[in-house]
Amino acid sequence: LRTKITGVTVLMLTLGLLVTGIGTMAMLKPVLLEQLDAQLSAASGATYVNTYLYGSSSDKDKIATDSSPSDYFAALYDSNGNLVKTNWANIPSAHRPAIPTKLTLSEAKAMPVGGYSLSSNDGRTSYRALVTTQTFAGTGELATVIVATTTSQIDTVMAAFLAIFLLFGVIVIIVGAGLTRMLVTTTFAPLREVEQTAAAIADGDFSQRLGGATPNTEVGRLNRSLNTMLNRIDRAFN
């Protein structure tokens, strides 16, 4: 009985932790994506886009490690939908975002208003992208720009959260199992006394009586009933 109660308690504790962890992760990721979309929106201005596309080679050709503007991929389309220019020139094509080769203004307007998920050409890297409409410098005609950035920072946060949650979850389950076992053992101690007394009576010692349990508990009432029965049996034998 102690093992069953401990097992059920640990099972319920594990299920509760799983539901809590999965629910938290399901609610945390959209919040992180909203923050990333806000960063994309701030980084998709014309000044920033010109830096990505026409800035120094360090800005337009490779991803910097210090969160500089080259962390953002940019693709520029003219008013006819032709792809004019992209950055990240020295990044292999398979690792770049999978953008369309042609994107007209009408197609751009039909795309999601906020950020949307985008994969790399090889499907191994996830990106978050944003489509904006801007004006070509000098000519004044409309242009479509896709700005994207990798979701690796979100993946890192989610992986760290999962690792921390699993660590503390295992600790909570182990501590909970130990405390439950100790509490159940302490609570069932009077039943062990009932077992020992019953064994002594079965061996012929009818003078044994039960005691020690709190009177208003289940075990206390059981002891009182058994003591009454034993008194009657003892008198009958006498």
SULSULSUL-V182927 format. One line per field, one symbol per residue. ss: DSSP state (H for helix, E for strand, - for the rest). phi: phi as a letter, one per 40 degrees, with the letter a starting at -180 (. if undefined). Layout:
# SULSULSUL-V182927
ss: ???
phi: ???
This chain:
# SULSULSUL-V182927
ss: -HHHHHHHHHHHHHHHHHHHHHHHHHHHHHHHHHHHHHHHHHH--HHHHHHHHH--HHHHH-------HHH-EEEEE----EEEEE------HHH-E----E--HHHHHH-----EEEEE-----EEEEEEEEEE------EEEEEEEEE-HHHHHHHHHHHHHHHHHHHHHHHHHHHHHHHHHHHH-HHHHHHHHHHHHHH---------------HHHHHHHHHHHHHHHHHHHH-
phi: .ccccccccccccccccccccccccccccdcccccccccccccbcccccccccbccccccbaccbbgcdccbcbbbbcccgcccabbfcccddcccccbccaaccccccccdcccacabcccgcbbbbbabbbbbccgcgccbbbbbbacccccccccccccccccccccccccccccccccccccccdcccccccccccccchccccbcagccccbccccccccccccccccccccc
